Amino acid sequence: MCIRDRDKPMNKSRAIVEVDLDGAYVMSSLPIKESDKIKTFDKFVKDLKKLLK
């Protein structure tokens, strides 16, 4: 998975999530670039189940 395009600068909100936070789940009808720290909301339940094991 690609964190960002090297040709485009990272926007401020994404940079905060990638660097300062442990991660975030995004609920949007628009496509996003996923990474280990930024995922679509549909992956939340799966990740939560992993944490609870």
C-alpha positions in Angstrom: 0.0 0.0 0.0 1.2 3.4 -0.8 1.2 6.1 1.8 1.2 9.0 -0.7 2.3 9.9 -4.2 5.8 11.2 -4.2 4.8 13.8 -6.8 2.2 15.4 -4.5 2.8 16.9 -1.1 1.0 15.4 1.8 -1.9 17.5 3.1 -1.8 18.7 6.7 -4.5 16.5 8.1 -3.0 13.3 6.6 0.4 14.2 7.8 -0.9 14.6 11.4 -2.5 11.1 11.2 0.5 9.5 9.6 3.1 11.0 12.0 1.4 12.0 15.3 -1.4 9.5 15.7 -1.6 5.7 15.9 -4.0 5.7 13.0 -7.5 6.6 11.8 -10.4 5.0 10.0 -12.1 7.1 7.3 -15.7 6.9 6.3 -16.1 8.5 2.9 -17.8 7.8 -0.5 -14.6 9.1 -2.2 -11.6 6.8 -2.6 -8.7 7.3 -0.3 -5.1 6.1 -0.3 -4.8 3.6 2.5 -1.8 2.9 4.5 -1.0 1.0 7.7 -2.3 4.0 9.7 -5.1 5.2 7.5 -7.8 2.7 6.5 -11.4 2.8 5.4 -14.0 2.3 8.1 -15.1 -1.1 6.8 -11.8 -2.5 8.2 -12.5 -1.2 11.7 -14.4 -4.3 13.0 -11.8 -6.7 11.6 -9.0 -4.8 13.3 -10.9 -4.5 16.5 -11.4 -8.3 16.6 -7.7 -8.7 16.2 -7.0 -6.4 19.2 -9.5 -8.3 21.4 -8.0 -11.7 20.8 
